[in-house]
Amino acid sequence: MQFVDLGKQYREYKKEIDQAIQGVLDSTQFINGDEVSSLEAELADFAGVSYAIGCSSGTDALLVPLMAKGVKPGDEILVPAFTYFATASMVSHWGARPVFVDVDPITFNIDPAKIEEKITNKTRGIFAVSLYGQPADFDAINSIAKAHGLWVLEDAAQSFGARSGSKCSCNLSEIATTSFFPAKPLGCYGDGGAMFTNDPDLADLLRKYINHGQSKRYHHRYVGINGRLDTIQAAILRVKLRNFSQEIELRNEAAAYYTKHLQDIVETPVIIDGNVSSWAQYTIKVENRDKVREVLSTKEIPTSVHYPMPLYKQEAFSYLKDSGPYPVSDSLSTQVLSLPMHAFITRNEQDEVIASIREAIHG
């Protein structure tokens, strides 16, 4: 059993993917080929935004908006205490200061009720992660940001394809970013990412910053990076995007099946009314996580822990001298357990996972 079965997915779309890759090879347009601009238009249309800008990774997608928004050393960006390292590390890498905010105990996303107490005269923006595939509470977050003159970025590395009410993830804030890491709901065959906005001036800046700050060839208005999305990856993503809505439906069906058969023995994910998750992870909470993982491992069922340590405890952030407390993040880091989840998981595979969890808990 695979945690994310990319082999099954490739075999499903093999003919189309192979043809797409061969088309790029035949064109020899490996950088900034037509597939990139076509993908960007299709991503923007899917998310319901005006502009999508492909880039080299989900990590660079977080870095470049800091450049475009003029963030300076010493500026503060609020980030959730419980999420993947890149969300905060890019803030630190750019010379700004990540300021941690505890997360909501139900959604595991940044808790709006705890944001304002962390705002200072140095705060410039908020990085709100839509963790595991469910959008954060952007109505509340955007309202707080507006009241304090801040900008908001949705880190949608795990939530592309999700919805909040009538809007798609990546169209819930001033800026949004996503990752196309292979195991993401929409993944390529290497590193890749994208940035989203409805602001034409911001879109122009983002595009310049990923291309060495060029306003035109060999004319560099800004100091940027080489953050372009490869044409081959764009071609692969276009094939997958055509099938993506169906995959999101299948992920939701698989998640509903897990919940139906696990909710009486473990804490299963809660999706807020009006939200649709993309289910990047199906993550339960268990008190005896190590025992459950061990039982599943003996049956060759893969699991993962996203994440075993809150960000404020990471050695890389020890210079912040932030000892918390972040009680929800601390608790989650000892209890969360992600189960195999992808569009092609079978009910027999899920039944095996479910039976093994029951065995681990009840003996």
Helices and strands as residue ranges (DSSP letters): H 6-27, H 34-47, E 51-55, H 58-68, E 76-80, H 85-93, E 97-101, G 112-114, G 116-118, E 123-129, G 131-133, H 138-148, E 151-155, E 163-164, E 167-168, E 175-179, E 193-197, H 200-209, E 214-216, E 219-220, H 231-242, H 244-262, E 275-276, E 282-285, H 289-298, G 311-313, G 315-320, H 327-335, E 336-339, H 347-362
